[in-house]
Amino acid sequence: MLETNFGELMEFPNSCPFKVIGTADDTLADRIVAVAQQLAPGDYAPTVKASSKGTYYAISIRITVTSKEHIEQVYTDLAAIEGVNRVL
């Protein structure tokens, strides 16, 4: 697990924005939503922006987290998706 201070800085539950940067792939947003659904079932409408050269996608999604451990799990699971370079 990650060692973060989220528990000290945030109140839970909290709808947190996550930005996922990954290789441009038309299925990337769907794979991110699938992980979000496993971690926190809900209706998701991510926004997708392509880089200027179209090589990467920046996908923004809001996920409701319930604890420090939950938010750390979201970061870990999103980062594990194939093609993801960074989770912010």
MODELLER restraints for C-alpha pairs under 7 A, 6 or more apart:
rsr = mdl.restraints
at = mdl.atoms
rsr.add(forms.Gaussian(group=physical.xy_distance, feature=features.Distance(at['CA:1:A'], at['CA:72:A']), mean=6.87, stdev=0.5))
rsr.add(forms.Gaussian(group=physical.xy_distance, feature=features.Distance(at['CA:2:A'], at['CA:72:A']), mean=6.07, stdev=0.5))
rsr.add(forms.Gaussian(group=physical.xy_distance, feature=features.Distance(at['CA:6:A'], at['CA:68:A']), mean=5.43, stdev=0.5))
rsr.add(forms.Gaussian(group=physical.xy_distance, feature=features.Distance(at['CA:7:A'], at['CA:67:A']), mean=6.97, stdev=0.5))
rsr.add(forms.Gaussian(group=physical.xy_distance, feature=features.Distance(at['CA:7:A'], at['CA:68:A']), mean=5.01, stdev=0.5))
rsr.add(forms.Gaussian(group=physical.xy_distance, feature=features.Distance(at['CA:12:A'], at['CA:65:A']), mean=6.87, stdev=0.5))
rsr.add(forms.Gaussian(group=physical.xy_distance, feature=features.Distance(at['CA:12:A'], at['CA:66:A']), mean=5.11, stdev=0.5))
rsr.add(forms.Gaussian(group=physical.xy_distance, feature=features.Distance(at['CA:12:A'], at['CA:67:A']), mean=5.93, stdev=0.5))
rsr.add(forms.Gaussian(group=physical.xy_distance, feature=features.Distance(at['CA:13:A'], at['CA:64:A']), mean=6.47, stdev=0.5))
rsr.add(forms.Gaussian(group=physical.xy_distance, feature=features.Distance(at['CA:13:A'], at['CA:65:A']), mean=5.53, stdev=0.5))
rsr.add(forms.Gaussian(group=physical.xy_distance, feature=features.Distance(at['CA:13:A'], at['CA:66:A']), mean=4.29, stdev=0.5))
rsr.add(forms.Gaussian(group=physical.xy_distance, feature=features.Distance(at['CA:13:A'], at['CA:67:A']), mean=6.89, stdev=0.5))
rsr.add(forms.Gaussian(group=physical.xy_distance, feature=features.Distance(at['CA:14:A'], at['CA:64:A']), mean=5.32, stdev=0.5))
rsr.add(forms.Gaussian(group=physical.xy_distance, feature=features.Distance(at['CA:14:A'], at['CA:65:A']), mean=5.43, stdev=0.5))
rsr.add(forms.Gaussian(group=physical.xy_distance, feature=features.Distance(at['CA:14:A'], at['CA:66:A']), mean=6.55, stdev=0.5))
rsr.add(forms.Gaussian(group=physical.xy_distance, feature=features.Distance(at['CA:15:A'], at['CA:62:A']), mean=6.00, stdev=0.5))
rsr.add(forms.Gaussian(group=physical.xy_distance, feature=features.Distance(at['CA:15:A'], at['CA:63:A']), mean=5.41, stdev=0.5))
rsr.add(forms.Gaussian(group=physical.xy_distance, feature=features.Distance(at['CA:15:A'], at['CA:64:A']), mean=4.02, stdev=0.5))
rsr.add(forms.Gaussian(group=physical.xy_distance, feature=features.Distance(at['CA:15:A'], at['CA:65:A']), mean=6.28, stdev=0.5))
rsr.add(forms.Gaussian(group=physical.xy_distance, feature=features.Distance(at['CA:16:A'], at['CA:62:A']), mean=5.26, stdev=0.5))
rsr.add(forms.Gaussian(group=physical.xy_distance, feature=features.Distance(at['CA:16:A'], at['CA:63:A']), mean=5.39, stdev=0.5))
rsr.add(forms.Gaussian(group=physical.xy_distance, feature=features.Distance(at['CA:16:A'], at['CA:64:A']), mean=5.99, stdev=0.5))
rsr.add(forms.Gaussian(group=physical.xy_distance, feature=features.Distance(at['CA:16:A'], at['CA:65:A']), mean=6.93, stdev=0.5))
rsr.add(forms.Gaussian(group=physical.xy_distance, feature=features.Distance(at['CA:17:A'], at['CA:60:A']), mean=6.87, stdev=0.5))
rsr.add(forms.Gaussian(group=physical.xy_distance, feature=features.Distance(at['CA:17:A'], at['CA:61:A']), mean=5.70, stdev=0.5))
rsr.add(forms.Gaussian(group=physical.xy_distance, feature=features.Distance(at['CA:17:A'], at['CA:62:A']), mean=4.27, stdev=0.5))
rsr.add(forms.Gaussian(group=physical.xy_distance, feature=features.Distance(at['CA:17:A'], at['CA:63:A']), mean=6.49, stdev=0.5))
rsr.add(forms.Gaussian(group=physical.xy_distance, feature=features.Distance(at['CA:18:A'], at['CA:60:A']), mean=5.69, stdev=0.5))
rsr.add(forms.Gaussian(group=physical.xy_distance, feature=features.Distance(at['CA:18:A'], at['CA:61:A']), mean=5.37, stdev=0.5))
rsr.add(forms.Gaussian(group=physical.xy_distance, feature=features.Distance(at['CA:18:A'], at['CA:62:A']), mean=6.04, stdev=0.5))
rsr.add(forms.Gaussian(group=physical.xy_distance, feature=features.Distance(at['CA:18:A'], at['CA:87:A']), mean=6.91, stdev=0.5))
rsr.add(forms.Gaussian(group=physical.xy_distance, feature=features.Distance(at['CA:18:A'], at['CA:88:A']), mean=5.79, stdev=0.5))
rsr.add(forms.Gaussian(group=physical.xy_distance, feature=features.Distance(at['CA:19:A'], at['CA:58:A']), mean=6.52, stdev=0.5))
rsr.add(forms.Gaussian(group=physical.xy_distance, feature=features.Distance(at['CA:19:A'], at['CA:59:A']), mean=5.53, stdev=0.5))
rsr.add(forms.Gaussian(group=physical.xy_distance, feature=features.Distance(at['CA:19:A'], at['CA:60:A']), mean=4.40, stdev=0.5))
rsr.add(forms.Gaussian(group=physical.xy_distance, feature=features.Distance(at['CA:19:A'], at['CA:61:A']), mean=6.48, stdev=0.5))
rsr.add(forms.Gaussian(group=physical.xy_distance, feature=features.Distance(at['CA:19:A'], at['CA:87:A']), mean=5.76, stdev=0.5))
rsr.add(forms.Gaussian(group=physical.xy_distance, feature=features.Distance(at['CA:19:A'], at['CA:88:A']), mean=5.01, stdev=0.5))
rsr.add(forms.Gaussian(group=physical.xy_distance, feature=features.Distance(at['CA:20:A'], at['CA:58:A']), mean=5.69, stdev=0.5))
rsr.add(forms.Gaussian(group=physical.xy_distance, feature=features.Distance(at['CA:20:A'], at['CA:59:A']), mean=5.09, stdev=0.5))
rsr.add(forms.Gaussian(group=physical.xy_distance, feature=features.Distance(at['CA:20:A'], at['CA:60:A']), mean=6.37, stdev=0.5))
rsr.add(forms.Gaussian(group=physical.xy_distance, feature=features.Distance(at['CA:20:A'], at['CA:84:A']), mean=6.88, stdev=0.5))
rsr.add(forms.Gaussian(group=physical.xy_distance, feature=features.Distance(at['CA:20:A'], at['CA:86:A']), mean=5.93, stdev=0.5))
rsr.add(forms.Gaussian(group=physical.xy_distance, feature=features.Distance(at['CA:20:A'], at['CA:87:A']), mean=4.57, stdev=0.5))
rsr.add(forms.Gaussian(group=physical.xy_distance, feature=features.Distance(at['CA:20:A'], at['CA:88:A']), mean=6.35, stdev=0.5))
rsr.add(forms.Gaussian(group=physical.xy_distance, feature=features.Distance(at['CA:21:A'], at['CA:56:A']), mean=6.85, stdev=0.5))
rsr.add(forms.Gaussian(group=physical.xy_distance, feature=features.Distance(at['CA:21:A'], at['CA:57:A']), mean=5.78, stdev=0.5))
rsr.add(forms.Gaussian(group=physical.xy_distance, feature=features.Distance(at['CA:21:A'], at['CA:58:A']), mean=4.62, stdev=0.5))
rsr.add(forms.Gaussian(group=physical.xy_distance, feature=features.Distance(at['CA:21:A'], at['CA:59:A']), mean=6.43, stdev=0.5))
rsr.add(forms.Gaussian(group=physical.xy_distance, feature=features.Distance(at['CA:21:A'], at['CA:84:A']), mean=5.95, stdev=0.5))
rsr.add(forms.Gaussian(group=physical.xy_distance, feature=features.Distance(at['CA:21:A'], at['CA:85:A']), mean=5.62, stdev=0.5))
rsr.add(forms.Gaussian(group=physical.xy_distance, feature=features.Distance(at['CA:21:A'], at['CA:86:A']), mean=5.13, stdev=0.5))
rsr.add(forms.Gaussian(group=physical.xy_distance, feature=features.Distance(at['CA:21:A'], at['CA:87:A']), mean=6.30, stdev=0.5))
rsr.add(forms.Gaussian(group=physical.xy_distance, feature=features.Distance(at['CA:22:A'], at['CA:56:A']), mean=5.51, stdev=0.5))
rsr.add(forms.Gaussian(group=physical.xy_distance, feature=features.Distance(at['CA:22:A'], at['CA:57:A']), mean=5.48, stdev=0.5))
rsr.add(forms.Gaussian(group=physical.xy_distance, feature=features.Distance(at['CA:22:A'], at['CA:58:A']), mean=6.71, stdev=0.5))
rsr.add(forms.Gaussian(group=physical.xy_distance, feature=features.Distance(at['CA:22:A'], at['CA:83:A']), mean=5.38, stdev=0.5))
rsr.add(forms.Gaussian(group=physical.xy_distance, feature=features.Distance(at['CA:22:A'], at['CA:84:A']), mean=4.08, stdev=0.5))
rsr.add(forms.Gaussian(group=physical.xy_distance, feature=features.Distance(at['CA:22:A'], at['CA:85:A']), mean=4.96, stdev=0.5))
rsr.add(forms.Gaussian(group=physical.xy_distance, feature=features.Distance(at['CA:22:A'], at['CA:86:A']), mean=6.84, stdev=0.5))
rsr.add(forms.Gaussian(group=physical.xy_distance, feature=features.Distance(at['CA:23:A'], at['CA:55:A']), mean=6.22, stdev=0.5))
rsr.add(forms.Gaussian(group=physical.xy_distance, feature=features.Distance(at['CA:23:A'], at['CA:56:A']), mean=4.52, stdev=0.5))
rsr.add(forms.Gaussian(group=physical.xy_distance, feature=features.Distance(at['CA:23:A'], at['CA:57:A']), mean=6.16, stdev=0.5))
rsr.add(forms.Gaussian(group=physical.xy_distance, feature=features.Distance(at['CA:23:A'], at['CA:83:A']), mean=5.32, stdev=0.5))
rsr.add(forms.Gaussian(group=physical.xy_distance, feature=features.Distance(at['CA:23:A'], at['CA:84:A']), mean=6.52, stdev=0.5))
rsr.add(forms.Gaussian(group=physical.xy_distance, feature=features.Distance(at['CA:24:A'], at['CA:54:A']), mean=6.76, stdev=0.5))
rsr.add(forms.Gaussian(group=physical.xy_distance, feature=features.Distance(at['CA:24:A'], at['CA:55:A']), mean=5.36, stdev=0.5))
rsr.add(forms.Gaussian(group=physical.xy_distance, feature=features.Distance(at['CA:24:A'], at['CA:56:A']), mean=4.41, stdev=0.5))
rsr.add(forms.Gaussian(group=physical.xy_distance, feature=features.Distance(at['CA:24:A'], at['CA:57:A']), mean=5.09, stdev=0.5))
rsr.add(forms.Gaussian(group=physical.xy_distance, feature=features.Distance(at['CA:29:A'], at['CA:59:A']), mean=6.76, stdev=0.5))
rsr.add(forms.Gaussian(group=physical.xy_distance, feature=features.Distance(at['CA:32:A'], at['CA:78:A']), mean=6.68, stdev=0.5))
rsr.add(forms.Gaussian(group=physical.xy_distance, feature=features.Distance(at['CA:33:A'], at['CA:44:A']), mean=6.67, stdev=0.5))
rsr.add(forms.Gaussian(group=physical.xy_distance, feature=features.Distance(at['CA:35:A'], at['CA:78:A']), mean=6.87, stdev=0.5))
rsr.add(forms.Gaussian(group=physical.xy_distance, feature=features.Distance(at['CA:36:A'], at['CA:63:A']), mean=6.86, stdev=0.5))
rsr.add(forms.Gaussian(group=physical.xy_distance, feature=features.Distance(at['CA:40:A'], at['CA:63:A']), mean=6.96, stdev=0.5))
rsr.add(forms.Gaussian(group=physical.xy_distance, feature=features.Distance(at['CA:40:A'], at['CA:64:A']), mean=6.67, stdev=0.5))
rsr.add(forms.Gaussian(group=physical.xy_distance, feature=features.Distance(at['CA:45:A'], at['CA:61:A']), mean=6.96, stdev=0.5))
rsr.add(forms.Gaussian(group=physical.xy_distance, feature=features.Distance(at['CA:46:A'], at['CA:59:A']), mean=6.35, stdev=0.5))
rsr.add(forms.Gaussian(group=physical.xy_distance, feature=features.Distance(at['CA:46:A'], at['CA:60:A']), mean=5.44, stdev=0.5))
rsr.add(forms.Gaussian(group=physical.xy_distance, feature=features.Distance(at['CA:46:A'], at['CA:61:A']), mean=4.67, stdev=0.5))
rsr.add(forms.Gaussian(group=physical.xy_distance, feature=features.Distance(at['CA:47:A'], at['CA:59:A']), mean=5.53, stdev=0.5))
rsr.add(forms.Gaussian(group=physical.xy_distance, feature=features.Distance(at['CA:47:A'], at['CA:60:A']), mean=5.24, stdev=0.5))
rsr.add(forms.Gaussian(group=physical.xy_distance, feature=features.Distance(at['CA:47:A'], at['CA:61:A']), mean=6.80, stdev=0.5))
rsr.add(forms.Gaussian(group=physical.xy_distance, feature=features.Distance(at['CA:48:A'], at['CA:57:A']), mean=6.41, stdev=0.5))
rsr.add(forms.Gaussian(group=physical.xy_distance, feature=features.Distance(at['CA:48:A'], at['CA:58:A']), mean=5.78, stdev=0.5))
rsr.add(forms.Gaussian(group=physical.xy_distance, feature=features.Distance(at['CA:48:A'], at['CA:59:A']), mean=4.54, stdev=0.5))
rsr.add(forms.Gaussian(group=physical.xy_distance, feature=features.Distance(at['CA:48:A'], at['CA:60:A']), mean=6.67, stdev=0.5))
rsr.add(forms.Gaussian(group=physical.xy_distance, feature=features.Distance(at['CA:49:A'], at['CA:57:A']), mean=5.57, stdev=0.5))
rsr.add(forms.Gaussian(group=physical.xy_distance, feature=features.Distance(at['CA:49:A'], at['CA:58:A']), mean=5.17, stdev=0.5))
rsr.add(forms.Gaussian(group=physical.xy_distance, feature=features.Distance(at['CA:49:A'], at['CA:59:A']), mean=6.42, stdev=0.5))
rsr.add(forms.Gaussian(group=physical.xy_distance, feature=features.Distance(at['CA:50:A'], at['CA:56:A']), mean=5.86, stdev=0.5))
rsr.add(forms.Gaussian(group=physical.xy_distance, feature=features.Distance(at['CA:50:A'], at['CA:57:A']), mean=4.52, stdev=0.5))
rsr.add(forms.Gaussian(group=physical.xy_distance, feature=features.Distance(at['CA:50:A'], at['CA:58:A']), mean=6.32, stdev=0.5))
rsr.add(forms.Gaussian(group=physical.xy_distance, feature=features.Distance(at['CA:51:A'], at['CA:57:A']), mean=6.05, stdev=0.5))
rsr.add(forms.Gaussian(group=physical.xy_distance, feature=features.Distance(at['CA:65:A'], at['CA:71:A']), mean=5.71, stdev=0.5))
rsr.add(forms.Gaussian(group=physical.xy_distance, feature=features.Distance(at['CA:75:A'], at['CA:87:A']), mean=6.54, stdev=0.5))
rsr.add(forms.Gaussian(group=physical.xy_distance, feature=features.Distance(at['CA:78:A'], at['CA:87:A']), mean=6.94, stdev=0.5))
rsr.add(forms.Gaussian(group=physical.xy_distance, feature=features.Distance(at['CA:79:A'], at['CA:86:A']), mean=6.47, stdev=0.5))
rsr.add(forms.Gaussian(group=physical.xy_distance, feature=features.Distance(at['CA:79:A'], at['CA:87:A']), mean=6.03, stdev=0.5))
